[in-house]
Amino acid sequence: MHVSGVLAMLLVGILAGWLAHMITGGRGGLLGNLLIGLLGSIIGGFLANILGIGFYGIVGSTVVSTVGAIILLAIFGAANRRSV
């Protein structure tokens, strides 16, 4: 992977994590958004593949990553509520 691909992946991860936090009402710093976004891209890509949904380019990757990040934050939220 070229440097530009890595930078694009990091930017999509940060943006997806930030969008997910904005949608769910949570807060996260730069590293938190990056981590949530990158993990969300794995979850979102896996689910899109299972459902047969194609996504292309930066916009498609950002949407799929954001959906995955929202799912991840929902799972974390449910786990935190259950453990309290």
MOZI-V132330 format. One record per pair of residues at least 12 apart in sequence whose ideal C-beta (glycine too) atoms are under 6 Angstrom apart, sorted by the first residue. I is the first residue (numbers start at 1). J is the second residue. Records with the same first field share a line. If there is no record, write none. Layout:
# MOZI-V132330
I->J + J
This chain:
# MOZI-V132330
12->61 + 62 + 65
13->34 + 37 + 38
14->33 + 34 + 37
15->62
16->37 + 40 + 62 + 65 + 66 + 69
17->33 + 34 + 36 + 37 + 69
18->33
19->66
20->66 + 69 + 70 + 73
23->70
24->73
36->69
37->65 + 69
39->72
40->65 + 68 + 69 + 72
41->65 + 68
43->68 + 71 + 72
44->64 + 65 + 67 + 68
45->64
48->64
